[in-house]
Amino acid sequence: MGKKPQEGIAPVAGREGKVSEVDRRRSGRWDHRRSIGESGVNYNRSMVMKPTIPFWYLITPDDRDFGRWRERVSAALTAGPDWVQLRNKAIERRQRWRWGEWLAEVAAERGALLVINDDVDLAVALGGGVHVGQEDEPVTVARQRLGPERVVGASCYDSWNRAREAVEEGADYVAFGAFFASGTKPEARHAPLSLLTSAETLRALRVAIGGVTAERAAEVVAAGADGVAVIGDVFTGESEEVAERARRWRTTIDRLRGREERSGREER
């Protein structure tokens, strides 16, 4: 049975009654999220139900030094990413709580939606969403634990079938990649850009990750990415360089938003 757009957020039909791709992507079609939990201070309905497309999804880097990690992440957050994910494979699970508490507070101040990588317990405690990989908690468990009001995303690598299953199990977004060579995960499987296009039928947010630079962001957005995730292209060098690279990403995403809006108007 097909999903219906959220009440009050209907797609706008253009000439000959056709709905443009941009209108469709802005229409609230991801309707299995009813709202965003009141317990998460940095969540609101519009950030997920009707995100501005494309959105910038910042993922934190690996670093054992909390002070250095905090300075670099703080520098990146000043540029205003739309979403931010706590991911740090260099630290132990028990350390994530301290780091996560800090990030949750700063993300709320900056208006960024918080997602936790591979830790449903921490996501529940901090009022955030969660991102799960193939070896992590199943999407069904994450959705059950977080309820219908929090974001659940899944790594789908180069697999359309895994993405389909994730959406059926309750994922709000599916992440594909790597699309280009990735310094963060050099062993990552390669995903074709056409996967982003074909995944439009899944009726979930599509996130591109893996080797995407600010210069190549337009390629994945043109292929159908709703969100663009980045680690390495921002977190190169120390805080000053990180801040500069983050500002470049903010400018890039804003420029691509303008291009999407113009394309939507032309289709109408």
C-alpha positions as CSV (number, residue, x, y, z in Angstrom):
1,M,0.0,0.0,0.0
2,G,1.5,3.4,-1.0
3,K,2.5,6.0,1.5
4,K,0.6,9.3,1.6
5,P,2.3,12.7,2.0
6,Q,2.1,14.2,5.4
7,E,-1.2,16.1,5.8
8,G,-0.8,19.7,4.9
9,I,2.5,19.1,2.9
10,A,1.2,18.1,-0.5
11,P,3.4,18.1,-3.7
12,V,2.8,21.0,-6.0
13,A,1.7,19.9,-9.5
14,G,3.2,21.8,-12.4
15,R,2.1,22.0,-16.0
16,E,0.0,19.1,-17.2
17,G,-0.5,18.1,-13.6
18,K,3.0,16.7,-13.2
19,V,4.9,16.8,-9.9
20,S,8.5,17.9,-10.3
21,E,11.4,15.9,-8.7
22,V,12.2,18.8,-6.4
23,D,8.6,19.2,-5.3
24,R,8.4,15.4,-4.7
25,R,11.7,15.5,-2.7
26,R,10.4,18.4,-0.6
27,S,6.8,17.1,-0.1
28,G,7.1,15.2,3.1
29,R,7.0,11.8,1.4
30,W,8.9,10.1,4.2
31,D,5.7,9.9,6.2
32,H,6.5,7.0,8.5
33,R,8.2,9.5,10.8
34,R,5.3,11.2,12.6
35,S,7.3,13.8,14.4
36,I,10.5,14.3,16.3
37,G,10.7,13.5,19.9
38,E,10.3,16.3,22.4
39,S,13.0,14.8,24.6
40,G,15.6,15.6,21.9
41,V,16.1,19.4,22.2
42,N,17.7,19.7,18.9
43,Y,15.0,17.9,17.0
44,N,12.0,19.4,15.2
45,R,9.5,18.1,12.7
46,S,10.8,20.1,9.7
47,M,14.4,18.9,10.1
48,V,13.4,15.4,9.1
49,M,9.9,15.4,7.7
50,K,10.7,18.1,5.2
51,P,14.5,18.7,5.2
52,T,15.9,21.3,2.8
53,I,17.4,19.4,-0.1
54,P,20.3,18.7,-0.3
55,F,21.3,18.7,3.3
56,W,24.9,18.6,4.7
57,Y,25.6,15.6,7.0
58,L,28.8,16.1,9.0
59,I,30.4,13.0,10.5
60,T,33.0,13.4,13.3
61,P,36.5,12.0,12.8
62,D,38.5,9.3,14.6
63,D,40.6,10.8,17.4
64,R,41.7,9.5,20.8
65,D,42.5,13.0,22.1
66,F,39.2,14.5,23.4
67,G,40.5,18.1,23.6
68,R,41.8,18.0,20.0
69,W,38.7,16.2,18.7
70,R,36.4,18.7,20.5
71,E,38.3,21.7,19.0
72,R,38.1,20.4,15.5
73,V,34.5,19.3,15.7
74,S,33.6,22.7,17.2
75,A,35.3,24.5,14.4
76,A,33.4,22.5,11.8
77,L,30.1,23.1,13.6
78,T,30.5,26.9,13.4
79,A,29.8,26.5,9.7
80,G,26.3,25.1,10.4
81,P,25.9,21.5,9.2
82,D,22.3,20.4,9.0
83,W,23.0,17.0,10.6
84,V,25.9,15.8,12.7
85,Q,26.8,12.2,13.5
86,L,28.9,11.1,16.5
87,R,31.3,8.5,15.0
88,N,34.7,7.8,16.5
89,K,36.1,4.4,16.0
90,A,39.3,5.3,17.9
91,I,37.7,5.4,21.4
92,E,36.1,2.8,23.6
93,R,32.3,2.6,24.0
94,R,32.3,3.9,27.5
95,Q,34.1,7.1,26.3
96,R,31.3,7.8,23.8
97,W,29.0,9.0,26.6
98,R,31.2,11.9,27.6
99,W,31.9,12.8,24.0
100,G,28.3,12.4,23.1
101,E,27.0,14.6,25.9
102,W,29.3,17.4,24.7
103,L,28.3,16.9,21.1
104,A,24.5,16.8,21.9
105,E,24.8,20.1,23.7
106,V,26.8,21.9,21.0
107,A,24.6,20.4,18.2
108,A,21.5,21.8,19.9
109,E,23.1,25.2,20.2
110,R,24.0,25.1,16.5
111,G,20.6,23.8,15.4
112,A,22.1,20.5,13.9
113,L,20.2,17.3,14.1
114,L,22.2,14.7,16.2
115,V,22.7,11.1,15.1
116,I,24.7,8.5,17.0
117,N,26.7,5.9,15.1
118,D,26.3,2.3,16.2
119,D,25.0,2.9,19.8
120,V,21.3,2.7,20.3
121,D,21.6,3.0,24.1
122,L,23.5,6.3,23.7
123,A,21.0,7.6,21.1
124,V,18.1,6.8,23.5
125,A,19.9,8.6,26.4
126,L,20.8,11.7,24.4
127,G,17.6,12.0,22.6
128,G,19.3,11.6,19.2
129,G,18.8,9.4,16.2
130,V,20.9,6.4,15.3
131,H,22.9,5.1,12.3
132,V,23.5,1.4,12.0
133,G,25.8,-0.7,9.8
134,Q,25.6,-4.2,8.6
135,E,27.2,-5.6,11.7
136,D,25.3,-3.4,14.2
137,E,21.8,-3.7,15.8
138,P,19.2,-4.5,13.2
139,V,17.1,-1.6,12.0
140,T,14.0,-3.2,13.5
141,V,15.6,-3.2,17.0
142,A,16.8,0.4,16.6
143,R,13.3,1.5,15.5
144,Q,11.7,-0.4,18.4
145,R,14.0,1.2,20.9
146,L,13.8,4.8,19.5
147,G,10.1,4.7,18.6
148,P,8.6,6.4,15.6
149,E,9.8,9.9,16.5
150,R,13.6,9.5,16.1
151,V,15.7,9.2,13.1
152,V,17.0,5.8,12.1
153,G,19.5,5.4,9.2
154,A,21.3,2.5,7.8
155,S,24.5,1.9,5.8
156,C,23.6,0.1,2.6
157,Y,27.0,0.3,0.8
158,D,26.4,-0.8,-2.8
159,S,23.2,-2.8,-2.2
160,W,19.8,-1.7,-3.4
161,N,18.3,-4.8,-1.7
162,R,19.7,-3.9,1.7
163,A,18.3,-0.4,1.3
164,R,14.9,-1.8,0.5
165,E,15.0,-4.1,3.5
166,A,16.2,-1.2,5.8
167,V,13.3,1.0,4.7
168,E,10.8,-1.8,5.2
169,E,12.2,-2.3,8.7
170,G,11.7,1.4,9.5
171,A,14.8,3.3,8.3
172,D,14.3,7.0,7.6
173,Y,17.3,7.2,5.4
174,V,19.6,4.9,3.5
175,A,23.3,5.7,3.1
176,F,25.1,4.5,-0.1
177,G,28.8,4.5,-0.8
178,A,31.7,4.8,-1.2
179,F,31.2,6.5,-4.6
180,F,34.8,7.7,-4.7
181,A,38.1,6.7,-3.1
182,S,37.8,7.1,0.6
183,G,40.6,7.8,3.0
184,T,38.4,7.1,6.0
185,K,37.4,3.6,4.7
186,P,39.8,2.7,1.9
187,E,38.5,-0.9,1.8
188,A,34.9,0.3,1.3
189,R,32.9,-1.3,-1.6
190,H,32.4,1.0,-4.6
191,A,28.8,2.1,-5.3
192,P,27.7,3.4,-8.7
193,L,26.0,6.8,-8.9
194,S,23.1,5.2,-10.6
195,L,22.2,3.5,-7.3
196,L,21.2,6.9,-6.0
197,T,18.9,7.4,-8.9
198,S,17.2,3.9,-8.7
199,A,16.8,4.2,-5.0
200,E,14.3,7.1,-5.5
201,T,11.5,4.4,-5.5
202,L,12.3,3.5,-1.9
203,R,10.6,6.6,-0.6
204,A,13.4,7.3,1.9
205,L,16.1,9.9,2.2
206,R,19.1,9.0,0.2
207,V,22.5,9.9,1.6
208,A,25.8,9.7,-0.3
209,I,29.0,9.0,1.6
210,G,32.5,7.9,0.7
211,G,35.2,10.1,-0.8
212,V,32.8,12.9,-1.6
213,T,34.6,16.3,-1.7
214,A,33.0,19.7,-1.9
215,E,34.1,19.7,-5.6
216,R,32.2,16.5,-6.3
217,A,29.1,17.1,-4.2
218,A,27.2,18.3,-7.2
219,E,27.7,14.8,-8.9
220,V,26.0,12.9,-6.1
221,V,23.2,15.4,-5.8
222,A,22.6,15.3,-9.5
223,A,22.3,11.6,-9.3
224,G,19.6,11.8,-6.6
225,A,21.3,12.2,-3.2
226,D,19.1,14.1,-0.7
227,G,22.0,14.4,1.8
228,V,25.7,14.4,1.4
229,A,27.8,13.0,4.3
230,V,31.5,14.0,4.8
231,I,34.3,13.2,7.2
232,G,37.7,13.4,5.5
233,D,37.2,16.4,3.3
234,V,36.4,18.6,6.3
235,F,38.6,17.0,9.0
236,T,42.0,17.6,7.4
237,G,44.5,19.5,9.5
238,E,43.8,21.4,12.7
239,S,41.0,23.7,13.8
240,E,41.7,26.7,11.5
241,E,41.8,24.6,8.4
242,V,38.8,22.5,9.5
243,A,36.8,25.7,9.9
244,E,37.8,26.9,6.4
245,R,36.9,23.6,4.8
246,A,33.6,23.5,6.7
247,R,32.7,26.9,5.4
248,R,33.4,25.8,1.9
249,W,31.0,22.9,2.4
250,R,28.3,25.2,3.7
251,T,28.7,27.4,0.7
252,T,28.6,24.4,-1.7
253,I,25.4,23.0,-0.2
254,D,23.7,26.4,-0.2
255,R,24.7,26.8,-3.9
256,L,23.3,23.4,-4.8
257,R,20.1,24.2,-3.0
258,G,19.6,27.2,-5.2
259,R,20.2,25.0,-8.2
260,E,17.6,22.5,-7.1
261,E,15.1,25.2,-6.5
262,R,15.7,26.7,-10.0
263,S,15.3,23.2,-11.5
264,G,12.0,22.7,-9.7
265,R,10.6,26.0,-11.0
266,E,11.7,25.2,-14.6
267,E,10.0,21.8,-14.4
268,R,6.7,23.5,-13.3
